[in-house]
């Protein structure tokens, strides 16, 4: 996932992939990590599944420790059955 830093809208890579090319071009400079706001990029191609990559900031919850992306998303309500350390 990534978010637009201007309006806060969160995108999955699949959602972003179906936008018109001109809409993708407008949104690309505003993409950021949903956790740390580090700059993000959208990647897709004929042999690549759509995905986001980011230059995460120090301490980003999505990059440390292992499985922290799932823990972060659970804390945001995306995976209600997953237990987090915050509960």
Steps between C-alpha positions, in 0.01 A plus 500: 500500500592862456325826572465837335667756726275778374160349578584195716332252263648151537550282194565133450727428204207329323281810541775731378574275202151547352515880505530671165867567411452877527346460848792279606743763372330771707497288817852349478692798645270502805538129597638414843531209744180459703703479822798738481412730206825407322486558123339209313497388137259284304646215296322293236570357159429216261695252715462671839199496727397848618672597826625794700851556631606770744803670647397436860596741777701383802269319740229424244263238642473326162865394471604368842464242646392225261124482434455853631298598191235251605513622859470862385201422276332304780538802726332709232204261483596327173543154656262482796590142595874567531624567852746786547729595787291815543190311615 
